């Protein structure tokens, strides 16, 4: 293989790893795992370690947590 092919293969490998991490984060979101091990938060940090400490992940506010003409409970 030439250098171009090696570089391309490395890029594809990195993209596959990123796709796997993103898919795991989406699965965690669907399952409601927002923080901790195997969570949305850990998946995002794995994708970009520089994000660590820049936000606090928490569960979304659901429609049932709203009262008519009121702010969310969370």
C-alpha atoms as a printed R data frame, in Angstrom:
   type eleno elety resid chain resno       x      y      z
1  ATOM     1    CA   UNK     A     1   0.000  0.000  0.000
2  ATOM     2    CA   UNK     A     2   1.112  3.512 -0.594
3  ATOM     3    CA   UNK     A     3   1.028  6.337  1.944
4  ATOM     4    CA   UNK     A     4  -2.260  7.696  0.568
5  ATOM     5    CA   UNK     A     5  -4.005  4.343  0.973
6  ATOM     6    CA   UNK     A     6  -2.606  3.914  4.487
7  ATOM     7    CA   UNK     A     7  -3.821  7.388  5.443
8  ATOM     8    CA   UNK     A     8  -7.248  6.750  3.974
9  ATOM     9    CA   UNK     A     9  -7.528  3.448  5.842
10 ATOM    10    CA   UNK     A    10  -6.611  5.199  9.095
11 ATOM    11    CA   UNK     A    11  -9.234  7.881  8.483
12 ATOM    12    CA   UNK     A    12 -11.910  5.266  7.798
13 ATOM    13    CA   UNK     A    13 -10.958  3.467 11.006
14 ATOM    14    CA   UNK     A    14 -11.317  6.668 13.044
15 ATOM    15    CA   UNK     A    15 -14.693  7.414 11.434
16 ATOM    16    CA   UNK     A    16 -15.905  3.900 12.263
17 ATOM    17    CA   UNK     A    17 -14.867  4.354 15.900
18 ATOM    18    CA   UNK     A    18 -16.635  7.717 16.054
19 ATOM    19    CA   UNK     A    19 -19.767  6.237 14.506
20 ATOM    20    CA   UNK     A    20 -19.773  3.445 17.091
21 ATOM    21    CA   UNK     A    21 -19.441  5.962 19.949
22 ATOM    22    CA   UNK     A    22 -22.224  8.128 18.527
23 ATOM    23    CA   UNK     A    23 -24.485  5.100 18.113
24 ATOM    24    CA   UNK     A    24 -23.813  4.060 21.728
25 ATOM    25    CA   UNK     A    25 -24.659  7.592 22.912
26 ATOM    26    CA   UNK     A    26 -27.942  7.538 20.961
27 ATOM    27    CA   UNK     A    27 -28.814  4.137 22.411
28 ATOM    28    CA   UNK     A    28 -28.094  5.464 25.903
29 ATOM    29    CA   UNK     A    29 -30.387  8.440 25.229
30 ATOM    30    CA   UNK     A    30 -33.226  6.187 24.098
31 ATOM    31    CA   UNK     A    31 -32.740  4.071 27.223
32 ATOM    32    CA   UNK     A    32 -32.618  7.156 29.466
33 ATOM    33    CA   UNK     A    33 -28.987  6.748 30.577
34 ATOM    34    CA   UNK     A    34 -27.890 10.380 30.716
35 ATOM    35    CA   UNK     A    35 -24.932 10.311 33.112
36 ATOM    36    CA   UNK     A    36 -22.437  7.733 34.358
37 ATOM    37    CA   UNK     A    37 -20.932  4.725 32.641
38 ATOM    38    CA   UNK     A    38 -22.397  3.815 29.234
39 ATOM    39    CA   UNK     A    39 -24.344  7.079 29.100
40 ATOM    40    CA   UNK     A    40 -24.939  9.973 26.743
41 ATOM    41    CA   UNK     A    41 -22.466 12.017 28.777
42 ATOM    42    CA   UNK     A    42 -19.702  9.400 28.588
43 ATOM    43    CA   UNK     A    43 -20.283  8.919 24.859
44 ATOM    44    CA   UNK     A    44 -19.955 12.639 24.194
45 ATOM    45    CA   UNK     A    45 -16.799 12.846 26.290
46 ATOM    46    CA   UNK     A    46 -15.342  9.884 24.398
47 ATOM    47    CA   UNK     A    47 -16.043 11.654 21.110
48 ATOM    48    CA   UNK     A    48 -14.522 14.917 22.336
49 ATOM    49    CA   UNK     A    49 -12.558 14.846 25.607
50 ATOM    50    CA   UNK     A    50 -12.345 18.655 25.500
51 ATOM    51    CA   UNK     A    51 -16.079 18.791 26.305
52 ATOM    52    CA   UNK     A    52 -15.491 17.322 29.752
53 ATOM    53    CA   UNK     A    53 -16.531 19.794 32.410
54 ATOM    54    CA   UNK     A    54 -18.100 22.224 29.935
55 ATOM    55    CA   UNK     A    55 -21.695 21.136 30.490
56 ATOM    56    CA   UNK     A    56 -23.838 19.094 32.818
57 ATOM    57    CA   UNK     A    57 -25.827 16.360 31.162
58 ATOM    58    CA   UNK     A    58 -29.235 15.739 32.613
59 ATOM    59    CA   UNK     A    59 -32.420 14.041 31.577
60 ATOM    60    CA   UNK     A    60 -34.721 16.025 29.319
61 ATOM    61    CA   UNK     A    61 -37.875 17.574 30.674
62 ATOM    62    CA   UNK     A    62 -40.788 15.521 29.466
63 ATOM    63    CA   UNK     A    63 -44.144 16.858 28.413
64 ATOM    64    CA   UNK     A    64 -45.745 15.302 31.493
65 ATOM    65    CA   UNK     A    65 -43.571 17.530 33.691
66 ATOM    66    CA   UNK     A    66 -45.209 20.659 32.300
67 ATOM    67    CA   UNK     A    67 -48.351 22.172 33.695
68 ATOM    68    CA   UNK     A    68 -50.616 24.301 31.537
69 ATOM    69    CA   UNK     A    69 -49.139 27.800 31.240
70 ATOM    70    CA   UNK     A    70 -46.407 26.951 33.756
71 ATOM    71    CA   UNK     A    71 -42.655 26.672 33.534
72 ATOM    72    CA   UNK     A    72 -41.121 23.197 33.564
73 ATOM    73    CA   UNK     A    73 -40.754 21.559 36.970
74 ATOM    74    CA   UNK     A    74 -37.109 20.666 36.357
